[in-house]
């Protein structure tokens, strides 16, 4: 399984998916992280982040907040989205997810000043 997180830096989860500078994609097998890779975010255009994650064969996106359209694109390609992550450290966020401590929420961005 591949789990992705949007980041501002290697050790800081971005508050908003669309404001990410980079992404962490972790390989997980048997409930354990077996590999971690960092990638610069692609150019941010409408739908570019979700489509890039899909092209990377990501299964799960953990994030703090994102827009409804990104969720729709990801879900349409069978990527599970878990907004509302509270951990700032990406490895801590993945471990919380693997421990069953991350639930789906309604931490969607409405497109106002709070996230754009």
Sine and cosine of phi, psi and omega as CSV:
sin_phi,cos_phi,sin_psi,cos_psi,sin_omega,cos_omega
0.00,0.00,0.59,-0.81,0.08,-1.00
-0.92,-0.39,0.77,-0.64,0.02,-1.00
-0.89,-0.46,0.77,-0.64,0.00,-1.00
-0.91,-0.41,0.51,-0.86,0.13,-0.99
-0.68,-0.74,0.67,-0.74,0.11,-0.99
-0.99,0.16,0.69,-0.72,-0.09,-1.00
-0.79,-0.61,0.42,-0.91,0.21,-0.98
-1.00,-0.07,-0.53,0.85,0.09,-1.00
-0.48,-0.87,0.08,-1.00,-0.09,-1.00
-0.86,0.51,-0.39,0.92,-0.04,-1.00
-0.87,-0.49,0.33,0.94,-0.04,-1.00
-0.65,-0.76,0.90,-0.43,0.04,-1.00
-0.93,0.36,0.71,-0.70,0.03,-1.00
-0.93,0.37,0.61,-0.79,0.06,-1.00
-0.93,0.36,-0.43,0.90,-0.02,-1.00
-0.66,-0.75,0.77,-0.64,-0.02,-1.00
-0.75,0.67,-0.74,0.67,-0.07,-1.00
-0.96,0.30,-0.15,0.99,0.01,-1.00
-0.98,-0.22,0.16,0.99,-0.08,-1.00
-0.92,0.40,0.60,-0.80,0.09,-1.00
-0.99,-0.10,-0.43,0.90,-0.05,-1.00
-0.40,-0.92,0.16,-0.99,0.05,-1.00
-0.76,-0.65,0.59,-0.81,0.19,-0.98
-0.98,-0.20,0.73,-0.68,0.15,-0.99
-0.83,-0.56,0.88,-0.47,-0.02,-1.00
-0.96,-0.28,0.66,-0.75,0.15,-0.99
-1.00,-0.02,0.73,-0.68,-0.01,-1.00
-0.78,-0.63,0.76,-0.65,0.08,-1.00
-0.68,-0.73,0.71,-0.70,0.02,-1.00
0.85,0.52,0.53,0.85,0.03,-1.00
0.97,0.23,0.21,0.98,0.00,-1.00
-0.78,-0.63,0.56,-0.83,0.06,-1.00
-0.95,0.31,0.84,-0.55,0.00,-1.00
-0.94,-0.34,-0.20,0.98,0.03,-1.00
-0.20,-0.98,0.51,-0.86,0.00,-1.00
-0.68,-0.73,0.76,-0.65,0.07,-1.00
-0.78,-0.63,0.58,-0.81,0.04,-1.00
-0.92,-0.39,0.67,-0.75,-0.02,-1.00
-0.73,-0.69,0.64,-0.77,0.16,-0.99
-0.91,0.42,0.60,-0.80,0.03,-1.00
-0.92,0.40,0.59,-0.81,0.09,-1.00
-0.93,0.37,0.18,-0.98,0.07,-1.00
-0.82,0.57,0.71,-0.70,-0.07,-1.00
-1.00,0.06,0.97,-0.25,0.12,-0.99
-0.77,-0.64,0.23,-0.97,-0.03,-1.00
-0.80,0.60,0.86,-0.52,0.07,-1.00
0.98,0.18,-0.04,1.00,-0.09,-1.00
-0.93,0.37,-0.65,0.76,-0.01,-1.00
-0.91,0.40,-0.77,0.64,0.03,-1.00
-0.86,0.52,-0.68,0.73,-0.04,-1.00
-0.92,0.39,-0.57,0.82,0.05,-1.00
-0.91,0.41,-0.71,0.71,0.02,-1.00
-0.87,0.48,-0.64,0.76,0.05,-1.00
-0.88,0.48,-0.69,0.73,0.00,-1.00
-0.91,0.42,-0.38,0.92,0.03,-1.00
-1.00,0.01,0.09,1.00,0.03,-1.00
0.87,0.48,0.62,0.79,0.04,-1.00
-0.96,0.29,0.64,-0.77,0.03,-1.00
-0.98,-0.18,-0.51,0.86,-0.09,-1.00
-0.66,-0.75,0.70,-0.72,0.14,-0.99
-0.91,-0.41,0.84,-0.54,0.13,-0.99
-0.97,-0.26,0.74,-0.67,-0.02,-1.00
-0.39,-0.92,0.14,-0.99,0.04,-1.00
-1.00,0.01,-0.69,0.72,0.02,-1.00
-0.35,-0.94,0.47,-0.89,0.03,-1.00
-0.28,-0.96,0.23,-0.97,-0.03,-1.00
-0.99,0.14,0.36,-0.93,-0.02,-1.00
-0.86,0.51,-0.62,0.78,-0.06,-1.00
-0.91,0.42,-0.64,0.77,0.06,-1.00
-0.87,0.49,-0.68,0.74,0.03,-1.00
-0.88,0.48,-0.70,0.71,0.00,-1.00
-0.86,0.51,-0.71,0.70,0.00,-1.00
-0.89,0.46,-0.74,0.67,-0.02,-1.00
-0.90,0.44,-0.73,0.68,0.00,-1.00
-0.89,0.47,-0.55,0.84,-0.01,-1.00
-0.91,0.41,-0.31,0.95,0.02,-1.00
-0.93,-0.38,0.37,0.93,0.10,-1.00
0.91,0.41,0.51,0.86,0.13,-0.99
-0.99,-0.11,0.85,-0.53,0.04,-1.00
-0.98,0.21,0.70,-0.71,-0.05,-1.00
-0.89,-0.45,0.78,-0.62,0.02,-1.00
-0.85,-0.53,1.00,0.09,0.08,-1.00
-0.98,0.22,0.32,-0.95,0.05,-1.00
1.00,-0.07,0.27,0.96,0.07,-1.00
-0.86,0.51,0.69,-0.72,-0.04,-1.00
-0.98,-0.21,-0.32,0.95,-0.01,-1.00
-0.96,0.28,0.62,-0.78,0.08,-1.00
-1.00,0.05,-0.52,0.85,0.00,-1.00
-1.00,0.08,0.80,-0.60,-0.08,-1.00
-0.90,0.44,-0.60,0.80,0.01,-1.00
-0.92,0.38,-0.63,0.77,0.07,-1.00
-0.88,0.47,-0.63,0.77,0.02,-1.00
-0.90,0.43,-0.68,0.73,0.02,-1.00
-0.90,0.43,-0.70,0.71,0.01,-1.00
-0.89,0.45,-0.59,0.80,0.07,-1.00
-0.90,0.44,-0.68,0.73,0.05,-1.00
-0.87,0.49,-0.73,0.69,-0.02,-1.00
-0.90,0.43,-0.47,0.89,0.04,-1.00
-1.00,0.09,0.03,1.00,0.01,-1.00
0.98,0.21,0.34,0.94,-0.06,-1.00
-0.99,-0.15,0.05,1.00,0.02,-1.00
-0.92,-0.40,0.83,-0.56,0.01,-1.00
-0.91,-0.42,0.40,-0.92,0.09,-1.00
-0.92,0.40,0.59,-0.81,0.00,-1.00
-0.65,-0.76,-0.06,-1.00,0.03,-1.00
-0.96,-0.27,0.65,0.76,-0.03,-1.00
-0.99,0.13,0.85,0.53,-0.01,-1.00
-1.00,-0.09,0.51,-0.86,0.05,-1.00
-1.00,0.08,0.68,-0.73,0.00,-1.00
-1.00,0.00,-0.09,1.00,0.03,-1.00
1.00,-0.01,0.12,0.99,0.01,-1.00
-1.00,0.06,-0.27,-0.96,-0.04,-1.00
-0.91,0.42,-0.34,0.94,-0.06,-1.00
-0.92,0.39,-0.38,0.92,-0.06,-1.00
-0.69,-0.72,-0.08,1.00,-0.03,-1.00
-0.80,-0.60,0.00,0.00,0.00,0.00
